[in-house]
């Protein structure tokens, strides 16, 4: 289990990484069983950027909102990139980054993994 409360600035900061082996701030691919990120700020939102080698998607965390994952697989399609109904090609997330919208915000993350 890894738990941390940290400040997020108004530019993207990497908060969690995934890779072939666990290391400082890096969780092993396939080992994460539960991940929660919470925006602790009462008035400002935080944007999460979830990145994989050639794809990314964004999530808005409203004040005191949560983002949950059960593993670290994702796929994202851009408008015009592929036709609707194209089969997903799930791959490991590489990095989760966070950015505050207008003022420094605190976030909390909690990661449970088997390693």
C-alpha positions as CSV (number, residue, x, y, z in Angstrom):
1,X,0.0,0.0,0.0
2,X,1.2,3.5,-0.9
3,X,-0.5,6.6,0.5
4,X,0.5,10.2,-0.1
5,X,-0.9,13.7,0.2
6,X,0.8,16.2,-2.1
7,X,0.4,19.7,-3.5
8,X,-0.4,20.0,-7.2
9,X,0.6,23.2,-9.1
10,X,-1.1,24.8,-12.1
11,X,1.2,22.9,-14.5
12,X,1.2,19.1,-14.9
13,X,3.2,17.1,-12.3
14,X,3.7,13.4,-12.6
15,X,2.2,11.7,-9.6
16,X,2.2,8.0,-10.4
17,X,4.2,5.9,-12.8
18,X,3.9,2.3,-14.0
19,X,6.6,0.1,-15.4
20,X,8.0,-3.3,-15.8
21,X,9.4,-3.3,-12.3
22,X,8.5,-1.5,-9.1
23,X,10.7,1.4,-8.0
24,X,10.6,4.8,-6.4
25,X,7.2,6.3,-7.4
26,X,6.7,3.5,-9.9
27,X,4.3,0.5,-9.6
28,X,4.7,-2.7,-11.5
29,X,2.4,-3.2,-14.5
30,X,-0.3,-5.6,-13.6
31,X,0.3,-5.4,-9.8
32,X,-2.1,-2.6,-9.0
33,X,-5.4,-3.8,-7.7
34,X,-6.9,-0.5,-6.4
35,X,-6.0,3.1,-7.1
36,X,-7.8,6.2,-5.7
37,X,-6.9,9.8,-6.3
38,X,-8.9,12.4,-4.3
39,X,-9.0,16.2,-4.8
40,X,-8.9,17.5,-1.3
41,X,-9.5,21.1,-2.3
42,X,-12.9,22.6,-1.3
43,X,-13.3,25.0,-4.3
44,X,-10.8,24.3,-7.1
45,X,-10.8,21.4,-9.6
46,X,-7.8,19.3,-10.6
47,X,-7.3,17.8,-14.1
48,X,-5.7,14.3,-14.3
49,X,-3.8,13.3,-17.5
50,X,-3.7,9.5,-17.9
51,X,-1.0,8.7,-20.5
52,X,0.0,5.5,-22.4
53,X,2.7,5.4,-25.0
54,X,0.7,7.0,-27.8
55,X,-2.6,7.8,-26.2
56,X,-3.9,10.0,-23.3
57,X,-7.2,11.0,-21.8
58,X,-8.2,13.6,-19.2
59,X,-10.4,13.5,-16.2
60,X,-11.8,16.5,-14.3
61,X,-11.8,16.0,-10.5
62,X,-14.2,18.5,-9.0
63,X,-13.6,19.7,-5.5
64,X,-13.5,16.8,-3.1
65,X,-14.1,14.3,-5.9
66,X,-12.4,10.9,-6.5
67,X,-10.9,9.0,-9.4
68,X,-10.8,5.2,-9.1
69,X,-9.0,2.4,-11.1
70,X,-8.9,-1.3,-10.5
71,X,-5.8,-1.9,-12.7
72,X,-3.6,0.1,-15.0
73,X,-5.0,-0.7,-18.5
74,X,-6.4,1.9,-20.8
75,X,-7.2,2.8,-24.4
76,X,-8.2,6.1,-25.9
77,X,-9.4,7.2,-29.3
78,X,-9.4,10.7,-30.7
79,X,-12.2,12.0,-32.9
80,X,-11.3,11.1,-36.5
81,X,-8.5,8.7,-35.3
82,X,-10.7,5.6,-35.6
83,X,-14.3,4.8,-36.5
84,X,-16.8,4.3,-33.7
85,X,-17.0,0.6,-32.9
86,X,-13.3,0.0,-33.4
87,X,-12.2,-2.7,-31.0
88,X,-10.2,-1.5,-28.0
89,X,-6.6,-2.3,-27.7
90,X,-5.9,-2.1,-23.9
91,X,-2.4,-1.4,-22.8
92,X,-0.6,-0.4,-19.7
93,X,-0.9,3.2,-18.4
94,X,2.6,4.8,-18.2
95,X,2.0,7.9,-16.2
96,X,-0.8,9.7,-14.3
97,X,-0.2,13.5,-14.0
98,X,-2.2,16.2,-12.2
99,X,-2.7,19.9,-12.7
100,X,-4.7,22.4,-10.5
101,X,-7.0,24.7,-12.5
102,X,-6.3,28.1,-10.9
103,X,-4.5,27.7,-7.5
104,X,-2.4,25.1,-5.8
105,X,-4.5,22.1,-4.6
106,X,-3.8,19.2,-2.4
107,X,-4.5,15.7,-3.7
108,X,-4.4,12.4,-1.9
109,X,-3.5,9.1,-3.6
110,X,-3.9,5.6,-2.3
111,X,-2.5,2.6,-4.2
112,X,-2.9,-1.0,-3.2
113,X,-0.8,-3.5,-5.2
114,X,0.5,-7.1,-5.0
115,X,4.2,-7.1,-5.4
